[in-house]
């Protein structure tokens, strides 16, 4: 059994998780990463995706996050999400609205940098939608 550590998942609306866990998989912008106890200190940005939490008690919970950042230290991990919801509570219409908004942002972009950022967000949201459909 893996060693447990403190994990907190916080969104502007509420604290979603504050528990002892064995592992957390985070959709970091540099790539998906799994955090375990005594992880090297890292701060990373989080892209839209699914956070998988393996509780020390044995269960597993998945959350959809829409960006944010994670602060990882040997004693624990705090993920501050721009928006987060449990997968089983996800409003599929909200995800579709976010995809439509990103498409509109691409069309309305005033410069290449804005267009590229909107295209990246759209790609991440489409990937998230595909992952949740599976």
DOMIDREN-662391 format. One record per atom (N, C-alpha, C): residue in three letters; atom name; x negated, y, z negated. Coordinates in nm, 4 decimals. Atoms other than C-alpha are relative to their C-alpha. Example, Ala and Ser with C-alpha at 12.3 -4.5 7.8 and 13.67 -1.06 7.14 Angstrom:
BEGIN
['ALA', 'N', [-0.0890, -0.1190, 0.0000]] ['ALA', 'CA', [-1.2300, -0.4500, -0.7800]] ['ALA', 'C', [-0.0900, 0.1200, 0.0000]] ['SER', 'N', [0.0820, -0.1190, 0.0060]] ['SER', 'CA', [-1.3670, -0.1060, -0.7140]] ['SER', 'C', [0.0770, 0.1090, -0.0730]] 
// end
This chain:
BEGIN
['UNK', 'N', [-0.0836, -0.1176, 0.0000]] ['UNK', 'CA', [0.0000, 0.0000, 0.0000]] ['UNK', 'C', [-0.0887, 0.1248, 0.0000]] ['UNK', 'N', [0.0782, -0.1228, -0.0122]] ['UNK', 'CA', [-0.1354, 0.3402, 0.1018]] ['UNK', 'C', [0.0235, 0.0912, -0.1201]] ['UNK', 'N', [-0.0103, -0.0957, 0.1092]] ['UNK', 'CA', [-0.2004, 0.6094, -0.1556]] ['UNK', 'C', [0.1013, 0.1097, 0.0361]] ['UNK', 'N', [-0.1018, -0.1024, -0.0226]] ['UNK', 'CA', [0.0819, 0.8634, -0.1930]] ['UNK', 'C', [-0.0578, 0.1402, -0.0212]] ['UNK', 'N', [0.0378, -0.1398, 0.0160]] ['UNK', 'CA', [0.0468, 1.2412, -0.1644]] ['UNK', 'C', [0.1260, 0.0855, 0.0098]] ['UNK', 'N', [-0.1143, -0.0918, 0.0010]] ['UNK', 'CA', [0.2768, 1.5427, -0.1959]] ['UNK', 'C', [0.0219, 0.0576, 0.1402]] ['UNK', 'N', [-0.0371, -0.0589, -0.1282]] ['UNK', 'CA', [0.4604, 1.6529, 0.1204]] ['UNK', 'C', [0.1222, 0.0879, -0.0168]] ['UNK', 'N', [-0.1155, -0.0895, -0.0010]] ['UNK', 'CA', [0.6904, 1.9492, 0.1638]] ['UNK', 'C', [0.0255, 0.0463, 0.1422]] ['UNK', 'N', [-0.0455, -0.0518, -0.1285]] ['UNK', 'CA', [0.8895, 2.0415, 0.4734]] ['UNK', 'C', [0.0982, 0.1120, -0.0312]] ['UNK', 'N', [-0.0781, -0.1190, 0.0332]] ['UNK', 'CA', [1.0293, 2.3935, 0.4525]] ['UNK', 'C', [0.0408, 0.0710, 0.1274]] ['UNK', 'N', [-0.0470, -0.0854, -0.1090]] ['UNK', 'CA', [1.2442, 2.5883, 0.6967]] ['UNK', 'C', [0.0504, 0.1286, -0.0635]] ['UNK', 'N', [-0.0516, -0.1239, 0.0590]] ['UNK', 'CA', [1.3717, 2.9446, 0.6528]] ['UNK', 'C', [0.1330, -0.0203, -0.0739]] ['UNK', 'N', [-0.1304, 0.0249, 0.0607]] ['UNK', 'CA', [1.7114, 2.8004, 0.5602]] ['UNK', 'C', [-0.0069, -0.0764, -0.1323]] ['UNK', 'N', [0.0014, 0.0861, 0.1181]] ['UNK', 'CA', [1.6070, 2.5427, 0.3008]] ['UNK', 'C', [-0.1260, -0.0862, -0.0083]] ['UNK', 'N', [0.1047, 0.0991, 0.0224]] ['UNK', 'CA', [1.3597, 2.2987, 0.1534]] ['UNK', 'C', [0.0592, -0.1349, 0.0400]] ['UNK', 'N', [-0.0544, 0.1264, -0.0489]] ['UNK', 'CA', [1.4167, 1.9749, 0.3452]] ['UNK', 'C', [-0.0601, -0.1212, -0.0696]] ['UNK', 'N', [0.0681, 0.1113, 0.0658]] ['UNK', 'CA', [1.1582, 1.7499, 0.1777]] ['UNK', 'C', [-0.0976, 0.0562, -0.1021]] ['UNK', 'N', [0.1030, -0.0245, 0.1003]] ['UNK', 'CA', [0.9568, 1.7710, -0.1407]] ['UNK', 'C', [-0.0132, -0.1323, -0.0734]] ['UNK', 'N', [0.0043, 0.1377, 0.0467]] ['UNK', 'CA', [0.8435, 1.4191, -0.2165]] ['UNK', 'C', [-0.1417, -0.0561, 0.0100]] ['UNK', 'N', [0.1241, 0.0755, -0.0139]] ['UNK', 'CA', [0.5559, 1.1775, -0.2599]] ['UNK', 'C', [0.0174, -0.0933, 0.1199]] ['UNK', 'N', [-0.0095, 0.0778, -0.1228]] ['UNK', 'CA', [0.4869, 1.0120, 0.0751]] ['UNK', 'C', [-0.1305, -0.0743, 0.0262]] ['UNK', 'N', [0.1195, 0.0749, -0.0392]] ['UNK', 'CA', [0.2435, 0.7630, 0.2282]] ['UNK', 'C', [-0.0637, 0.0586, 0.1253]] ['UNK', 'N', [0.0511, -0.0543, -0.1256]] ['UNK', 'CA', [0.2127, 0.9272, 0.5707]] ['UNK', 'C', [0.1029, 0.0933, 0.0615]] ['UNK', 'N', [-0.0852, -0.0929, -0.0738]] ['UNK', 'CA', [0.3509, 1.2097, 0.7827]] ['UNK', 'C', [-0.0599, 0.0160, 0.1391]] ['UNK', 'N', [0.0449, -0.0206, -0.1369]] ['UNK', 'CA', [0.3275, 1.2285, 1.1614]] ['UNK', 'C', [0.0564, 0.1334, 0.0469]] ['UNK', 'N', [-0.0337, -0.1378, -0.0342]] ['UNK', 'CA', [0.3272, 1.5882, 1.2884]] ['UNK', 'C', [-0.0286, 0.0250, 0.1477]] ['UNK', 'N', [0.0264, -0.0362, -0.1396]] ['UNK', 'CA', [0.3646, 1.7173, 1.6475]] ['UNK', 'C', [-0.0830, 0.1278, 0.0086]] ['UNK', 'N', [0.0891, -0.1168, -0.0035]] ['UNK', 'CA', [0.0644, 1.9516, 1.6311]] ['UNK', 'C', [-0.0234, 0.0427, 0.1442]] ['UNK', 'N', [0.0217, -0.0486, -0.1363]] ['UNK', 'CA', [-0.0116, 2.1690, 1.9321]] ['UNK', 'C', [-0.1210, -0.0660, 0.0659]] ['UNK', 'N', [0.1172, 0.0679, -0.0551]] ['UNK', 'CA', [-0.3468, 1.9885, 1.9730]] ['UNK', 'C', [0.0274, -0.1469, 0.0276]] ['UNK', 'N', [-0.0370, 0.1398, -0.0167]] ['UNK', 'CA', [-0.1669, 1.6529, 1.9751]] ['UNK', 'C', [0.0632, -0.0534, -0.1264]] ['UNK', 'N', [-0.0658, 0.0603, 0.1160]] ['UNK', 'CA', [0.0331, 1.4308, 1.7460]] ['UNK', 'C', [-0.1054, -0.0458, -0.1005]] ['UNK', 'N', [0.0966, 0.0409, 0.1020]] ['UNK', 'CA', [-0.1444, 1.3725, 1.4154]] ['UNK', 'C', [0.0722, -0.0631, -0.1178]] ['UNK', 'N', [-0.0536, 0.0644, 0.1190]] ['UNK', 'CA', [-0.0832, 1.1465, 1.1177]] ['UNK', 'C', [-0.0828, 0.0437, -0.1198]] ['UNK', 'N', [0.0637, -0.0473, 0.1222]] ['UNK', 'CA', [-0.1608, 1.2862, 0.7739]] ['UNK', 'C', [0.0198, -0.1056, -0.1076]] ['UNK', 'N', [-0.0057, 0.0935, 0.1126]] ['UNK', 'CA', [-0.2421, 1.0570, 0.4828]] ['UNK', 'C', [-0.0722, 0.0641, -0.1180]] ['UNK', 'N', [0.0652, -0.0518, 0.1203]] ['UNK', 'CA', [-0.3741, 1.1088, 0.1292]] ['UNK', 'C', [-0.1479, 0.0242, 0.0258]] ['UNK', 'N', [0.1418, -0.0383, -0.0085]] ['UNK', 'CA', [-0.7162, 1.2762, 0.1033]] ['UNK', 'C', [-0.0429, 0.0412, 0.1403]] ['UNK', 'N', [0.0308, -0.0486, -0.1348]] ['UNK', 'CA', [-0.6946, 1.4152, 0.4581]] ['UNK', 'C', [-0.0911, 0.1220, -0.0103]] ['UNK', 'N', [0.0866, -0.1179, -0.0041]] ['UNK', 'CA', [-0.9600, 1.6697, 0.5461]] ['UNK', 'C', [0.0853, 0.1261, 0.0139]] ['UNK', 'N', [-0.0775, -0.1238, -0.0103]] ['UNK', 'CA', [-0.8397, 2.0299, 0.5118]] ['UNK', 'C', [0.0130, 0.0468, 0.1455]] ['UNK', 'N', [-0.0299, -0.0448, -0.1355]] ['UNK', 'CA', [-0.6730, 2.1491, 0.8321]] ['UNK', 'C', [0.1224, 0.0906, -0.0058]] ['UNK', 'N', [-0.1211, -0.0774, -0.0221]] ['UNK', 'CA', [-0.4307, 2.4210, 0.9294]] ['UNK', 'C', [0.0251, -0.0058, 0.1494]] ['UNK', 'N', [-0.0309, 0.0162, -0.1412]] ['UNK', 'CA', [-0.2521, 2.3639, 1.2595]] ['UNK', 'C', [0.1372, 0.0566, 0.0313]] ['UNK', 'N', [-0.1327, -0.0409, -0.0438]] ['UNK', 'CA', [0.0343, 2.5060, 1.4568]] ['UNK', 'C', [0.0763, -0.1242, 0.0435]] ['UNK', 'N', [-0.0873, 0.1134, -0.0301]] ['UNK', 'CA', [0.3295, 2.2777, 1.5201]] ['UNK', 'C', [0.0878, 0.0375, 0.1184]] ['UNK', 'N', [-0.0859, -0.0240, -0.1153]] ['UNK', 'CA', [0.5134, 2.2498, 1.8516]] ['UNK', 'C', [0.1348, -0.0692, -0.0236]] ['UNK', 'N', [-0.1279, 0.0705, 0.0149]] ['UNK', 'CA', [0.8771, 2.1431, 1.8921]] ['UNK', 'C', [-0.0207, -0.1503, 0.0162]] ['UNK', 'N', [0.0149, 0.1453, -0.0045]] ['UNK', 'CA', [0.8992, 1.7725, 1.8212]] ['UNK', 'C', [0.0595, -0.0655, -0.1224]] ['UNK', 'N', [-0.0539, 0.0798, 0.1097]] ['UNK', 'CA', [0.9752, 1.5021, 1.5695]] ['UNK', 'C', [-0.1084, -0.0234, -0.1046]] ['UNK', 'N', [0.0866, 0.0292, 0.1145]] ['UNK', 'CA', [0.8133, 1.4792, 1.2250]] ['UNK', 'C', [0.0522, -0.1290, -0.0623]] ['UNK', 'N', [-0.0387, 0.1267, 0.0614]] ['UNK', 'CA', [0.8171, 1.1259, 1.0870]] ['UNK', 'C', [-0.0639, -0.0083, -0.1381]] ['UNK', 'N', [0.0452, 0.0039, 0.1388]] ['UNK', 'CA', [0.7922, 1.0931, 0.7085]] ['UNK', 'C', [0.0193, -0.1414, -0.0530]] ['UNK', 'N', [-0.0073, 0.1330, 0.0612]] ['UNK', 'CA', [0.7076, 0.7566, 0.5508]] ['UNK', 'C', [-0.0108, 0.0196, -0.1504]] ['UNK', 'N', [-0.0033, -0.0212, 0.1440]] ['UNK', 'CA', [0.8137, 0.7823, 0.1865]] ['UNK', 'C', [-0.0783, -0.1076, -0.0747]] ['UNK', 'N', [0.0725, 0.0946, 0.0851]] ['UNK', 'CA', [0.6108, 0.6194, -0.0895]] ['UNK', 'C', [0.0931, -0.1112, -0.0462]] ['UNK', 'N', [-0.0983, 0.0995, 0.0423]] ['UNK', 'CA', [0.9319, 0.4374, -0.1853]] ['UNK', 'C', [0.0308, -0.1021, 0.1086]] ['UNK', 'N', [-0.0158, 0.0981, -0.1060]] ['UNK', 'CA', [0.9258, 0.2602, 0.1495]] ['UNK', 'C', [0.0881, 0.0426, 0.1156]] ['UNK', 'N', [-0.0873, -0.0436, -0.1081]] ['UNK', 'CA', [1.1843, 0.4468, 0.3574]] ['UNK', 'C', [-0.0727, 0.0877, 0.1005]] ['UNK', 'N', [0.0553, -0.0882, -0.1015]] ['UNK', 'CA', [1.1249, 0.6509, 0.6689]] ['UNK', 'C', [0.1094, 0.0963, 0.0455]] ['UNK', 'N', [-0.0942, -0.1032, -0.0420]] ['UNK', 'CA', [1.2925, 0.9771, 0.7705]] ['UNK', 'C', [-0.0624, 0.0786, 0.1130]] ['UNK', 'N', [0.0484, -0.0793, -0.1131]] ['UNK', 'CA', [1.2650, 1.1763, 1.0921]] ['UNK', 'C', [0.0718, 0.1348, 0.0032]] ['UNK', 'N', [-0.0523, -0.1358, -0.0079]] ['UNK', 'CA', [1.3113, 1.5511, 1.1349]] ['UNK', 'C', [-0.0418, 0.0613, 0.1325]] ['UNK', 'N', [0.0335, -0.0775, -0.1189]] ['UNK', 'CA', [1.3242, 1.7689, 1.4446]] ['UNK', 'C', [-0.0448, 0.1368, -0.0475]] ['UNK', 'N', [0.0501, -0.1334, 0.0326]] ['UNK', 'CA', [1.1126, 2.0838, 1.4120]] ['UNK', 'C', [-0.0149, 0.0785, 0.1295]] ['UNK', 'N', [0.0141, -0.0886, -0.1148]] ['UNK', 'CA', [1.1061, 2.3818, 1.6462]] ['UNK', 'C', [-0.1107, 0.0995, -0.0284]] ['UNK', 'N', [0.1150, -0.0853, 0.0231]] ['UNK', 'CA', [0.7562, 2.5157, 1.5885]] ['UNK', 'C', [-0.0259, 0.0260, -0.1472]] ['UNK', 'N', [0.0401, -0.0322, 0.1360]] ['UNK', 'CA', [0.5767, 2.6370, 1.2787]] ['UNK', 'C', [-0.1481, -0.0261, -0.0181]] ['UNK', 'N', [0.1380, 0.0394, 0.0244]] ['UNK', 'CA', [0.2515, 2.5460, 1.1110]] ['UNK', 'C', [-0.0086, -0.0904, -0.1211]] ['UNK', 'N', [0.0218, 0.0948, 0.1091]] ['UNK', 'CA', [0.1144, 2.2831, 0.8744]] ['UNK', 'C', [-0.1314, 0.0328, -0.0692]] ['UNK', 'N', [0.1185, -0.0204, 0.0829]] ['UNK', 'CA', [-0.1312, 2.3362, 0.5902]] ['UNK', 'C', [-0.0290, -0.1343, -0.0667]] ['UNK', 'N', [0.0357, 0.1330, 0.0484]] ['UNK', 'CA', [-0.3086, 2.0098, 0.5110]] ['UNK', 'C', [-0.1237, 0.0121, -0.0875]] ['UNK', 'N', [0.1117, 0.0044, 0.0937]] ['UNK', 'CA', [-0.5361, 1.9629, 0.2082]] ['UNK', 'C', [-0.0084, -0.1428, -0.0538]] ['UNK', 'N', [0.0118, 0.1374, 0.0492]] ['UNK', 'CA', [-0.6657, 1.6443, 0.0420]] ['UNK', 'C', [0.1129, -0.0425, -0.0948]] ['UNK', 'N', [-0.1045, 0.0325, 0.0981]] ['UNK', 'CA', [-0.3908, 1.6639, -0.2239]] ['UNK', 'C', [0.1400, -0.0033, 0.0589]] ['UNK', 'N', [-0.1344, -0.0025, -0.0554]] ['UNK', 'CA', [-0.0979, 1.7150, 0.0137]] ['UNK', 'C', [0.0110, 0.0747, 0.1307]] ['UNK', 'N', [-0.0278, -0.0646, -0.1272]] ['UNK', 'CA', [0.0646, 1.8744, 0.3149]] ['UNK', 'C', [0.1288, 0.0806, -0.0132]] ['UNK', 'N', [-0.1196, -0.0835, -0.0058]] ['UNK', 'CA', [0.3085, 2.1620, 0.3567]] ['UNK', 'C', [0.0215, 0.0388, 0.1449]] ['UNK', 'N', [-0.0353, -0.0370, -0.1355]] ['UNK', 'CA', [0.4839, 2.2089, 0.6884]] ['UNK', 'C', [0.1062, 0.1088, -0.0080]] ['UNK', 'N', [-0.0931, -0.1122, -0.0047]] ['UNK', 'CA', [0.6499, 2.5482, 0.7348]] ['UNK', 'C', [0.0531, 0.0084, 0.1420]] ['UNK', 'N', [-0.0598, 0.0070, -0.1329]] ['UNK', 'CA', [0.8886, 2.5092, 1.0267]] ['UNK', 'C', [0.0810, 0.1253, 0.0307]] ['UNK', 'N', [-0.0849, -0.1105, -0.0424]] ['UNK', 'CA', [1.0490, 2.7884, 1.2255]] ['UNK', 'C', [0.1459, -0.0394, -0.0148]] ['UNK', 'N', [-0.1334, 0.0569, 0.0135]] ['UNK', 'CA', [1.3570, 2.5661, 1.2258]] ['UNK', 'C', [-0.0179, -0.1505, -0.0094]] ['UNK', 'N', [0.0121, 0.1453, 0.0165]] ['UNK', 'CA', [1.4062, 2.2060, 1.1145]] ['UNK', 'C', [0.1338, -0.0590, -0.0403]] ['UNK', 'N', [-0.1229, 0.0714, 0.0341]] ['UNK', 'CA', [1.6850, 1.9517, 1.0831]] ['UNK', 'C', [-0.0285, -0.1497, 0.0061]] ['UNK', 'N', [0.0141, 0.1457, -0.0049]] ['UNK', 'CA', [1.7092, 1.5796, 1.0099]] ['UNK', 'C', [0.0523, -0.0486, 0.1349]] ['UNK', 'N', [-0.0391, 0.0510, -0.1316]] ['UNK', 'CA', [1.7348, 1.3801, 1.3349]] ['UNK', 'C', [0.1478, -0.0379, 0.0014]] ['UNK', 'N', [-0.1404, 0.0437, 0.0023]] ['UNK', 'CA', [2.0696, 1.2339, 1.2268]] ['UNK', 'C', [0.0983, 0.1159, -0.0153]] ['UNK', 'N', [-0.0856, -0.1184, 0.0108]] ['UNK', 'CA', [2.2035, 1.5897, 1.1721]] ['UNK', 'C', [-0.0172, 0.0940, 0.1192]] ['UNK', 'N', [0.0321, -0.0879, -0.1118]] ['UNK', 'CA', [2.0701, 1.7342, 1.5003]] ['UNK', 'C', [0.1232, 0.0297, 0.0834]] ['UNK', 'N', [-0.1068, -0.0453, -0.0879]] ['UNK', 'CA', [2.3183, 1.9345, 1.7019]] ['UNK', 'C', [-0.0550, -0.0025, 0.1427]] ['UNK', 'N', [0.0510, 0.0163, -0.1373]] ['UNK', 'CA', [2.2543, 1.8181, 2.0592]] ['UNK', 'C', [0.0348, 0.1228, 0.0853]] ['UNK', 'N', [-0.0382, -0.1211, -0.0739]] ['UNK', 'CA', [2.4392, 2.1258, 2.1870]] ['UNK', 'C', [-0.0991, 0.1131, -0.0291]] ['UNK', 'N', [0.0990, -0.1021, 0.0347]] ['UNK', 'CA', [2.1912, 2.3485, 1.9986]] ['UNK', 'C', [-0.1279, -0.0222, 0.0799]] ['UNK', 'N', [0.1193, 0.0316, -0.0783]] ['UNK', 'CA', [1.9019, 2.1695, 2.1698]] ['UNK', 'C', [0.0216, 0.0375, 0.1463]] ['UNK', 'N', [-0.0310, -0.0365, -0.1386]] ['UNK', 'CA', [2.0714, 2.2123, 2.5083]] ['UNK', 'C', [0.0001, 0.1522, 0.0165]] ['UNK', 'N', [-0.0007, -0.1466, -0.0051]] ['UNK', 'CA', [2.1215, 2.5846, 2.4305]] ['UNK', 'C', [-0.1433, 0.0535, 0.0006]] ['UNK', 'N', [0.1400, -0.0436, 0.0037]] ['UNK', 'CA', [1.7518, 2.6221, 2.3425]] ['UNK', 'C', [-0.0684, -0.0247, 0.1347]] ['UNK', 'N', [0.0565, 0.0304, -0.1319]] ['UNK', 'CA', [1.6595, 2.4556, 2.6735]] ['UNK', 'C', [0.0475, 0.1036, 0.1015]] ['UNK', 'N', [-0.0542, -0.1000, -0.0922]] ['UNK', 'CA', [1.8893, 2.6914, 2.8640]] ['UNK', 'C', [-0.0647, 0.1369, -0.0241]] ['UNK', 'N', [0.0649, -0.1277, 0.0337]] ['UNK', 'CA', [1.7419, 2.9920, 2.6785]] ['UNK', 'C', [-0.1429, 0.0046, 0.0555]] ['UNK', 'N', [0.1379, 0.0049, -0.0508]] ['UNK', 'CA', [1.3896, 2.8802, 2.7736]] ['UNK', 'C', [-0.0011, 0.0153, 0.1523]] ['UNK', 'N', [-0.0097, -0.0149, -0.1460]] ['UNK', 'CA', [1.4954, 2.8491, 3.1406]] ['UNK', 'C', [0.0242, 0.1462, 0.0365]] ['UNK', 'N', [-0.0290, -0.1411, -0.0262]] ['UNK', 'CA', [1.6352, 3.2018, 3.1276]] ['UNK', 'C', [-0.1225, 0.0866, -0.0280]] ['UNK', 'N', [0.1226, -0.0751, 0.0318]] ['UNK', 'CA', [1.3140, 3.3268, 2.9647]] ['UNK', 'C', [-0.1014, -0.0092, 0.1138]] ['UNK', 'N', [0.0910, 0.0160, -0.1142]] ['UNK', 'CA', [1.1177, 3.1868, 3.2601]] ['UNK', 'C', [0.0407, 0.0948, 0.1122]] ['UNK', 'N', [-0.0504, -0.0870, -0.1067]] ['UNK', 'CA', [1.3379, 3.3716, 3.5081]] ['UNK', 'C', [-0.0218, 0.1473, -0.0344]] ['UNK', 'N', [0.0097, -0.1393, 0.0440]] ['UNK', 'CA', [1.3257, 3.6949, 3.3029]] ['UNK', 'C', [-0.1424, 0.0457, -0.0325]] ['UNK', 'N', [0.1374, -0.0343, 0.0387]] ['UNK', 'CA', [0.9492, 3.6846, 3.2382]] ['UNK', 'C', [-0.0524, 0.1162, 0.0828]] ['UNK', 'N', [0.0514, -0.1210, -0.0652]] ['UNK', 'CA', [0.7815, 4.0158, 3.3182]] ['UNK', 'C', [-0.1455, -0.0171, 0.0461]] ['UNK', 'N', [0.1391, 0.0218, -0.0391]] ['UNK', 'CA', [0.4283, 3.8749, 3.3502]] ['UNK', 'C', [-0.0325, -0.1490, -0.0073]] ['UNK', 'N', [0.0398, 0.1410, -0.0047]] ['UNK', 'CA', [0.2405, 3.5498, 3.3996]] ['UNK', 'C', [-0.0147, -0.0617, -0.1383]] ['UNK', 'N', [0.0195, 0.0533, 0.1353]] ['UNK', 'CA', [0.1545, 3.5122, 3.0301]] ['UNK', 'C', [0.1345, -0.0358, -0.0629]] ['UNK', 'N', [-0.1335, 0.0274, 0.0553]] ['UNK', 'CA', [0.5214, 3.5351, 2.9267]] ['UNK', 'C', [0.0637, -0.1192, 0.0691]] ['UNK', 'N', [-0.0568, 0.1116, -0.0760]] ['UNK', 'CA', [0.6245, 3.2968, 3.2032]] ['UNK', 'C', [-0.0648, -0.1319, -0.0428]] ['UNK', 'N', [0.0715, 0.1214, 0.0404]] ['UNK', 'CA', [0.3568, 3.0435, 3.1051]] ['UNK', 'C', [0.0452, -0.0462, -0.1378]] ['UNK', 'N', [-0.0450, 0.0350, 0.1347]] ['UNK', 'CA', [0.4611, 3.0566, 2.7393]] ['UNK', 'C', [0.1397, -0.0604, 0.0038]] ['UNK', 'N', [-0.1366, 0.0525, -0.0110]] ['UNK', 'CA', [0.8277, 3.0024, 2.8324]] ['UNK', 'C', [0.0005, -0.1378, 0.0660]] ['UNK', 'N', [0.0084, 0.1303, -0.0673]] ['UNK', 'CA', [0.7343, 2.7152, 3.0655]] ['UNK', 'C', [-0.0507, -0.1075, -0.0957]] ['UNK', 'N', [0.0520, 0.0958, 0.0981]] ['UNK', 'CA', [0.5348, 2.5474, 2.7878]] ['UNK', 'C', [0.1092, -0.0379, -0.1001]] ['UNK', 'N', [-0.1092, 0.0282, 0.0932]] ['UNK', 'CA', [0.8286, 2.5804, 2.5467]] ['UNK', 'C', [0.1040, -0.0900, 0.0654]] ['UNK', 'N', [-0.0977, 0.0821, -0.0711]] ['UNK', 'CA', [1.0668, 2.4379, 2.8068]] ['UNK', 'C', [-0.0485, -0.1443, 0.0126]] ['UNK', 'N', [0.0556, 0.1356, -0.0116]] ['UNK', 'CA', [0.8367, 2.1401, 2.8650]] ['UNK', 'C', [0.0067, -0.0737, -0.1336]] ['UNK', 'N', [-0.0054, 0.0620, 0.1329]] ['UNK', 'CA', [0.8164, 2.0743, 2.4899]] ['UNK', 'C', [0.1438, -0.0371, -0.0373]] ['UNK', 'N', [-0.1403, 0.0278, 0.0319]] ['UNK', 'CA', [1.1945, 2.0987, 2.4490]] ['UNK', 'C', [0.0537, -0.1163, 0.0828]] ['UNK', 'N', [-0.0427, 0.1125, -0.0844]] ['UNK', 'CA', [1.2534, 1.8629, 2.7448]] ['UNK', 'C', [-0.0590, -0.1313, -0.0496]] ['UNK', 'N', [0.0632, 0.1198, 0.0559]] ['UNK', 'CA', [1.0063, 1.6153, 2.5961]] ['UNK', 'C', [0.0731, -0.0426, -0.1271]] ['UNK', 'N', [-0.0736, 0.0291, 0.1234]] ['UNK', 'CA', [1.1859, 1.6406, 2.2618]] ['UNK', 'C', [0.1364, -0.0605, 0.0324]] ['UNK', 'N', [-0.1303, 0.0523, -0.0373]] ['UNK', 'CA', [1.5233, 1.5839, 2.4283]] ['UNK', 'C', [-0.0129, -0.1448, 0.0496]] ['UNK', 'N', [0.0230, 0.1361, -0.0501]] ['UNK', 'CA', [1.3846, 1.2749, 2.6061]] ['UNK', 'C', [-0.0312, -0.0963, -0.1143]] ['UNK', 'N', [0.0366, 0.0862, 0.1125]] ['UNK', 'CA', [1.2350, 1.1382, 2.2844]] ['UNK', 'C', [0.1213, -0.0330, -0.0868]] ['UNK', 'N', [-0.1179, 0.0225, 0.0821]] ['UNK', 'CA', [1.5639, 1.1770, 2.0995]] ['UNK', 'C', [0.1033, -0.0866, 0.0707]] ['UNK', 'N', [-0.0940, 0.0825, -0.0768]] ['UNK', 'CA', [1.7579, 1.0066, 2.3797]] ['UNK', 'C', [-0.0387, -0.1467, -0.0072]] ['UNK', 'N', [0.0486, 0.1387, 0.0036]] ['UNK', 'CA', [1.5436, 0.6934, 2.3425]] ['UNK', 'C', [0.0438, -0.0720, -0.1252]] 
// end
